[in-house]
Amino acid sequence: MSAADILPFFRAWIRNPLRVAAVAPSGPAAASLMTQEITAETGPVIELGPGTGAFTRALLGRGVRQQDLTLVEYGSDFIPLLQRRFPGARVLWMDAAWLHREKLFKGAPVGAVVSGLGLLTMPPEKVLAILGGAFGYLRPNGAFYQITYGARCPVADVILDRLGLQATPIGQTFRNLPPASVYRISRRHPHA
Ligand SMILES: C[S@@+](CC[C@H](N)C(=O)[O-])C[C@H]1O[C@@H](n2cnc3c(N)ncnc32)[C@H](O)[C@@H]1O
């Protein structure tokens, strides 16, 4: 986590603590955990709630090209910063719950969705809209990676069942404030 990230993040948190959902950006251990299964071969990646770009930098480190990145961020404070830091990426100022209303891609070419959203504080209809929208763009065996500071997956079983999805924990780190876990959410029947 760079010092240049702490102040803008904290300022955004003061303005909207519920939406920003954490007082500080994720550290390198959480970023590494979140991106561990992503490579240059993953192709297009959508990142939800990039904030100051902690996971975005890690994605580039894994070999994802800036042109393959779509960053969806609702906090207006973060937009100019993301545009400056990742000039080759597509930066969208929008609510992640609107994914299904927009036509961001032709078909479903996306290999991975990386989400730093605070799903635990969102109403279930919103979580359903976000997951449903994201899976509309994901390839059959594409995956949605979600970070959480809670003890279990932040997507309720009823939502996973409704969308035909499964959640698998893929790691945990105590070298983050607060300690974080990552879940891979994928289709139960990718080729059905
Ligand atoms: C906990 S912060 C994580 C930021 C960054 N990924 C990190 O780990 O340092 C959550 C981020 O999600 C953004 N966010 C919250 N609700 C959103 C929504 N509905 N659509 C898009 N972004 C949202 C916030 O503005 C914030 O940048």
The ligand as a Gaussian input file, in Angstrom:
#p B3LYP/6-31G(d) Opt

LIG

0 1
 C      -13.524000      -1.561000       0.490000
 S      -13.219000      -0.409000      -0.831000
 C      -12.032000      -1.374000      -1.762000
 C      -11.126000      -0.544000      -2.639000
 C       -9.968000      -1.311000      -3.296000
 N      -10.443000      -2.407000      -4.124000
 C       -9.026000      -1.849000      -2.246000
 O       -9.124000      -3.052000      -1.941000
 O       -8.199000      -1.082000      -1.735000
 C      -14.736000      -0.525000      -1.790000
 C      -14.726000       0.261000      -3.094000
 O      -15.954000      -0.010000      -3.786000
 C      -16.506000       1.221000      -4.273000
 N      -17.951000       1.000000      -4.396000
 C      -18.852000       0.881000      -3.385000
 N      -20.079000       0.635000      -3.851000
 C      -19.961000       0.573000      -5.205000
 C      -20.867000       0.316000      -6.254000
 N      -22.162000       0.084000      -6.007000
 N      -20.405000       0.284000      -7.528000
 C      -19.098000       0.494000      -7.797000
 N      -18.181000       0.769000      -6.830000
 C      -18.605000       0.805000      -5.554000
 C      -16.084000       2.242000      -3.226000
 O      -16.148000       3.569000      -3.726000
 C      -14.657000       1.771000      -2.923000
 O      -13.748000       2.275000      -3.838000

